[in-house]
Amino acid sequence: MENLGGGRSIAMARVVVVFDFDKTLIDCDSDNWVVEKLGVNDTFTELLPTLPWNSLMDRMMMELHSREKTIQDIAECLKQVPLHPKITKAIKSAHASGCDLRIVSDANTIFIETILKHYGLMDCFSEITTNPCYVDAEGRLRILQYHEFKSSSHGCTICPPNMCKGLVMERMRASVSAQGKNRFIYVGDGSPDFCAAMKLEQGDIVMPRKNFPLWELIYGNKNLIKANIQEWSDGEELGTRLLDSINTILNEEKCCSVEPGPLVPVYCKFQTASSISAHDAHTINVLPVRR
């Protein structure tokens, strides 16, 4: 990794990059990947209409356990998830520059951490906000909810009941403002990412995956988005555009800073329609997809 020297302090003071995980950092849905690769898609399809996604995945872990699939089997399956090398390089480069990298995902801690560790990226992220999970005394993986929706609702009509990404972003912005980090880049693909995108301010950047729900919602409701929009289509393009977006912010910060420094080197789950309603006085397009 190239030594970025003085550019680190500029980025460290300003830029927070927040990623969704499924179909963003990785080019698949980690839940679907495990279900399909470990052979419980039949039970999954049968139960899909009856359970919220998060509860369904907890039930799938029970099914895998009943079929004598171990936590090690799940981990080995997750290590086969593809991650584009351009994204890996971009993450490492952004981290080396001093950007604060974070993940907000409706997956779960073990799935995300297993994949990140496999690709040597775990230490690049300062925070991972996702559904908690643990392995019980019988060796079964249990998946819980980030927001405990059975006892109280987070009140958001866009996000699934177990996680409101908008609330996460509000908490995150408040926590970093005291540290002087005041420019956000948000990268995502799904409907709940739109809730997070609406919390971005002028000077921030939102990066929706083209032709995915976040992109559709943004371009159908541009009046709700203050941030600059930088779309991307695949891992190759995301790696390049992410570093371009960081450099855009660093260039702007250099104009206001007496400290010179090099820039970042540029390398040349299902959500039902009923869970989304109108936001305030505006109409948000309903897309039958998860995340």
N, C-alpha and C positions, 0 to 999 in steps of 0.2 A: 504494500500500500504506500502510495506516495505521501511524503511528509508535506502537510499543507500549511505548516508554520503559522504565520500571523492571521490567516483567515479564520482560524479556529475561534479566537476570542470574539470576533464579530458575529459569527454564526451562533455561538453559544449564547450570546446576549439577546438574540432576536428570534431565532427560527425554531418552531415546534412542528414536526411532521407527524401527522396522525394517519395511520393506515387501518382500513378494514383488512380482514385476513382472507376469508374464502372468496375466490374468484377475483381477488385483487392482488395480494402478495403471492398467493398460489393460484394456479389457473384451474381450480376445481373447488368443489365444496368438500371440506374434510369429513363432515358427517356422512354425506353420500358415498364418499370414497371408501370409508370403513364398512359401511353397510353392504355395498356392492362387492368389494374385494373379499370380505369374510363370509359372504353367502347368506345374509339374512334379509335380502331384498324382498323375499316373499312375505315375511311377517311385517316388514316395514310398510309395504304397499297395502296390506290388509288393515293395519292400524292407523295409517295416515289420516283418514277422515275423522278419526275419533279422539285424537289427542293433540294438544299444543305441541309444537315442534320440539321444544326443550324436554317436555315430559316424554315424548315419543323416543327421543334419543336415549334417555335414561332407561326406558323399557327395552330398547335395542341392546343396551349393554347387559341387561339381565338375560336376554335371549342368547347373546354370544356366550355368556357364562354357562348357561344351561347346555350349550353345545360344546362345552369344554374348551372354549377359546380363552386364552389367558391374557393378562395385561401385556405380557411380552409379545404375544401374537399381534395385539393391537398396535403396539409400538413399532414392530417390524413392518406392519402394513403402512403405517404413517410415514415411515422413512422412505417409502417408494413414491410419495407424492412429489410430482415434478415442480421445481421452482426455477424460473428462467434465469440463466447466468447473468443476464444484463441487470435484472432486479437485484441479485446478490451483490454485484459490483456497485450498483447505485447506493444500496443501503450501507455498505461498508464505507464508501466514499463520503456519504452524507454524515455518517457517524464520526468519521475521522475529522471532518470539518468542524465538528462541535455542535451540529444540529441535535436537538432533543427529539429522539424518535420514540413513538408510542403506538400501541395497537389498541383498537376498540373493536371487539368482535363478538358475535353471537355464537361462536364455537365454544370451546372450553379450555381450561388451563393446560391439561395434559396433552391434548391434541396439538395445540399451538406450540407449547414448549418442546415437545418431542421433535416437531418438524424444524423449528428454529435451531435447536441444538445439533440436529443432524447436519444442517447446512452451515454451522459455525456462526450463526447470527444472534444467538441469545443475548450476548453481552452488548449488542448494538442498541437494545431497547431499554429505556429507563422505566417503562410502565406497560403492563399488559392488563387491560380491563376486559374481562370476559366472564363467562359463567364458571363458577368454581366447581371443582370435582375432587373426588378422593377415591382411593381403593379401600373397600371395607374389609372386615376380618375374614371374609370368605374369598377374597381376591377378586371381587366384582367391582368394576368401575361404576361409581355413582356420579351422576351429573345433576347439579343443583341449578338454581336460578340466580342471576345477578341481582335482580329485583324480585323479592318474594311476593309474587302476585296473588297468592292465595290469601294472604293476610291484608294486603293493601295494594291498590293500583297506583302506578306512577302517573296516570291521568293522560298519557299521550295517546292520540288517536292514529298516529302514523306507525309507531314502533310496535313490535310484539310485546306481550305482557311481561316477559321476563327481562327485558332490557330496553330502556329508552336512551338512544345514543345522543339525543339532544341534551338530556340532563347530564350525561357523562361529560359532554363538551363544555357545558356551563361550569361544572365543577373543575374541570381541567383548566379552563381559562382563568378562573379565579385563583387556582393554586400556583400558576406560573407567573401571574402578573406581578407578584411581589419579587420575583427573581429577575424581572426585566425582560422576560421572553414575551413578546407581544405580537409576533407575526406567525400565523398558522398556515400550514398547507394540509389539506384533508384529501385523502385518496380513498375512493370507494366505488362500489358498483350497485348496491341494493337500495330498496325503498327506505329502510331505517337510516341509511347514510344521508338521505335528504333532510331528515330531522336535524342531524348534526350540521349539515351544510347551512341550514338556516341560522345557525348560531355564529357563523363566521362574519367578520366585519370587513369593511373596505380596507384594502391593503393585504388581506388574506387571499389564498388561492385554493379553489376547490378543483379536484381532478377526477371527474367522473369517467367511468369506462364507457366508451361509445356503444350505443344501442343496448345498454343495460338499463335497469329501472331508474337508477340515480340520474343518468343522463336524460332519460325521457322526462322525468319529473322536473329537472332543472330547466330544460328547454320548453316545457309546458307551463312553467311558473317562474319565469325569470324575475318577475317583480318581487319575489320572496328572497332572492339571492343577492347579497351585497358583494361577495367575493369575486375575484377574477376567475374565469372559467378556462381551464386547460384540459381538454379531453384527451383520451388515449384509447388505443384499441387492443394492444397485446403487451406481453412482457417486454419485448424489444422496445416498443415505443414508450412504455411507462418508464423504463430505466433512463432513457434519454430525456424525456420531458420532465421527470422529477428533478434531475440535476439542473436542467434549464430553468425550472421554476425557482429552485434554491438560489441559483446565480442571479436571477432577476431581483430577488429580495436583497441579496448581498450587494449587488450593484447600487441599489437604491440606498442601502445603509452606508455604503462607502462614501456616497455624496454628502452624508451628514456626519461622517466620522473623520477624525484626524488620524486614525490608525489605519495604515494601508495593509493590504494582505492579499494573497492570491485567492482566487475563487475555487469552487469545487470543480475538480477535473471531470469533464463530460466524456463518458465512454460512448467513440464513433464506431333463507333456506326455505321452505315454501311459506308464503304469507297470504292468507285468504283476503279476498276483496273486502269482506265485512270488517276486517281489523283496521281499515283505513277509512277515514271520513274527511269531510271538508275541514280545513285548517283556518280558523277564524272566519273571515268573510270571503276567503279565496277558495277556489275549487282546485283540488289536487287530483291529478289523474290516477286512477286505481289500476295497479298492475298486479296480476296474480302470481307473484314470485316471492321467494324468501330472500331476506337481506338485500 
